[in-house]
């Protein structure tokens, strides 16, 4: 006789299997959409989506990005080679992670570590959209806090070095006055600080520079970048739609005039 616990265990297993199949279907749809986009003329993809499936550009983009993410995982671009089915993600979390992975390809210094951290989490436990969102907020907070602390320590070290050099010869050149309290460790934050520092040195804004750096917030910069990407995407979608409409109008004029 089958107990409720046995029945529920069987149901759970079947649902998980069906969910993994859903992920495989999403990957396959994304692959086919990529093929269709390549086969269609420029500007014809969106009208084709609408006429065949009544899908939005965002819906198609979700499928395509999951496909690209699955391929990246297979090739080991995010750590060890693995199948996307090994990640315990809800579908909404999968779409979000695929979006983040796409950002990581363009800006690895900012987003790659976040993708790796979420992959590691999804290998250990179930990850929903809310779980991923809260995890990233805490991850970014700790990262920004660490970078801020390291930046403060670098400035203190450089300040001590400048004081020591000043005591040695009693002369201070222009570079000695401004110092270089920001080591470029290869991160976008360090590159920005370096650029602002250069601007400050050239415009004699050394005091203002130190004040500005205190308020520097990498998290805000990341949010700005993501927002600008969303705006750019909307512009590209509108541009593609306009191009398709212009071509349709041109064909109509050739037919009837």
C-alpha positions, 0 to 999 in steps of 0.5 A: 500500500502506497503511503502519502509520503511515498506518493508525494515523493513520487509526485515531487520527482515527476515534477522535477523531471518535467521542470528539467524538460521545460528547461531543455525545451526553453534552450531548444526554443532559444536555439531555434530563434537564433537560427530564425533571426539569422535567416531573416532579413534585418528588421524582419525578426520582430514582425515574424515573432508577432505573426507566428507566435504573438511574442514580444521581443522580451519573450524571445530574448529570454529564450535566446539568452537562456540558450546562450547561457546554456552554451556558455556553461557547456563550454566552461565559460563560467567555471567548470563545464556543466549542463544547465539542468544541474542548476536548481532554479525556478524559471523566472530565476533562470531568465534573470541569471541568463540576463546577468550572464549576458551582462557578464560577457560584456562587462566581466569585471562587474558581473562575472563574479555575481554569476559565478556566485549564483551558479554556486548557490544554485548547485547547492539549493533551490533558487527562486527570483526572490532568493536570487535578488536578496542574495545579490543585494547582500553579495554586492553590499559585502563587495562594495564594503570590502572595496571601500575598506581597501580603497581607504587603506590604499589612500592611508598607505599612499598618504604615509608614503608621501609624508615620508618622501616629503620629510626626506627632501623637503621639496614637493613636486606636483605629483608629490602634492596630489599623490596617487592614493588609488591603485589601479587593480584592474577593476572598473571602480579602480579605473574610474577612480584613476580617471577622476584622479587624473582629471583632478590633477589636471584641473587642480581639484585635489581637495574636491577629488578626495571629497568626491571619492568618499561618496563614490558608490560602485553599487550605484554605478552598477545600477546606472549601467543596468538602467542604461542597458535597458534604455538602449535595448528599448531604443534598439527595439524601436529602431528595428520596428521603425526600419521594418515599417519603413521597408514595408511602406517602401514595398507598398509604394513600389507595388501601387505607384 
